[in-house]
Amino acid sequence: MAMHLANAISYITDEEKTQDGALVGSHNCNVDSVLHEMLAIKRKYGK
């Protein structure tokens, strides 16, 4: 599951598609640590 999530985040934040990351943002998480934060939430709630 972590690999699928990592692949999705990589695709979503692709610098070629987001004007070198200018179009990437977040809400209630840090863009640089989003994978770690999302996996922690999944573990916390047993998902």
C-alpha positions in Angstrom: 0.0 0.0 0.0 2.8 2.4 0.8 4.3 2.0 -2.6 1.0 2.8 -4.3 0.6 5.9 -2.2 4.2 6.9 -2.9 3.6 6.5 -6.6 0.5 8.6 -6.5 2.2 11.4 -4.6 5.1 11.3 -7.0 2.7 11.6 -10.0 0.7 14.4 -8.4 3.8 16.4 -7.5 5.6 15.9 -10.8 7.6 19.1 -11.4 6.9 18.9 -15.2 3.2 19.0 -14.6 3.2 21.5 -11.7 5.4 24.4 -13.0 8.4 23.2 -11.0 6.3 22.5 -7.9 4.7 26.0 -7.9 1.2 24.5 -8.2 1.7 22.0 -5.3 0.1 22.8 -2.0 -1.3 21.1 1.0 -3.8 21.4 3.8 -3.0 20.2 7.3 0.3 18.5 6.2 3.7 19.4 5.0 4.3 18.9 1.3 7.8 17.6 2.0 6.7 14.9 4.4 3.2 14.1 3.1 3.9 10.4 2.6 5.2 9.9 6.1 2.3 11.8 7.6 -0.3 9.9 5.5 1.1 6.6 6.5 1.2 7.5 10.2 -2.5 8.5 10.0 -3.3 5.2 8.2 -1.5 3.2 11.0 -3.2 5.3 13.7 -6.7 4.4 12.4 -6.0 0.9 11.3 -6.4 1.5 7.6 
